[in-house]
Amino acid sequence: MRVRYCCDKAMTWPSISFVVISYNRPNYLALCLAALRRQLVKDYEIIVSDDGSDTENWRQIALEFGAKTVTRAHTYLNGKAI
């Protein structure tokens, strides 16, 4: 853990942050998160960002693995995200 100071308070931060982008593939998300949990490094955090999935089960899967979750604002561009 690294210690940083913010607003005169010591805060600990993980050494590594894994950021995983998810979109309508909950089964692959579970496989990915399971692989990250098997890493030898134990001082890490996992952040899962959803890119507008049709269902909310990605969040439940991420939370089961102890990941933090972020939802991207939905934009309706009728195509790939830019």
C-alpha positions in Angstrom: 0.0 0.0 0.0 1.1 3.5 -0.8 0.3 6.3 1.6 -0.7 9.7 0.2 -1.9 12.7 2.0 -5.0 14.5 1.0 -6.6 17.3 3.1 -4.2 16.6 5.9 -5.3 12.9 6.2 -3.2 9.9 5.4 -4.9 7.7 2.7 -3.8 4.3 1.5 -4.0 3.5 -2.1 -3.5 0.0 -3.8 -0.3 -0.5 -5.8 -2.2 -1.7 -8.9 -5.6 -0.7 -10.3 -7.2 -3.1 -12.9 -9.8 -1.3 -15.0 -12.2 -3.6 -16.9 -14.7 -2.4 -19.5 -17.8 -4.4 -19.8 -20.6 -4.5 -22.4 -23.3 -7.3 -22.5 -20.9 -10.1 -21.8 -21.5 -11.1 -18.1 -20.0 -14.6 -18.5 -16.8 -13.3 -19.9 -16.7 -10.6 -17.2 -16.8 -13.4 -14.5 -14.0 -15.2 -16.2 -11.9 -12.1 -16.4 -12.5 -11.1 -12.8 -11.7 -14.7 -11.7 -8.4 -14.5 -13.5 -7.5 -11.2 -11.9 -8.2 -12.6 -8.5 -5.7 -15.4 -9.1 -2.8 -12.9 -9.6 0.2 -13.2 -7.3 0.1 -9.6 -6.4 -2.4 -9.0 -3.5 -2.3 -5.2 -3.2 -4.7 -4.3 -6.0 -8.2 -3.0 -6.7 -10.5 -3.9 -9.6 -12.8 -1.3 -11.2 -15.4 -2.4 -13.6 -16.9 0.2 -16.0 -20.1 -0.7 -17.8 -20.4 0.7 -21.3 -24.3 0.8 -21.5 -25.2 -2.9 -21.2 -28.8 -3.9 -21.7 -28.9 -5.7 -18.3 -27.7 -4.9 -14.8 -26.3 -8.4 -13.9 -22.8 -7.2 -14.7 -22.9 -5.1 -11.5 -23.9 -8.1 -9.4 -21.1 -10.2 -10.8 -18.5 -7.4 -10.3 -19.6 -6.9 -6.7 -19.4 -10.7 -6.0 -15.7 -10.4 -6.9 -15.2 -7.4 -4.7 -14.8 -4.9 -7.6 -15.8 -1.3 -7.6 -18.4 -0.4 -10.3 -18.8 2.6 -12.5 -21.6 3.2 -15.1 -20.9 5.3 -18.1 -23.7 7.7 -19.1 -25.8 6.2 -21.9 -25.5 7.9 -25.3 -27.6 6.9 -28.2 -25.5 7.4 -31.2 -26.7 4.4 -33.1 -23.2 3.0 -33.5 -19.9 2.4 -31.8 -18.8 4.5 -28.9 -16.3 7.2 -29.9 
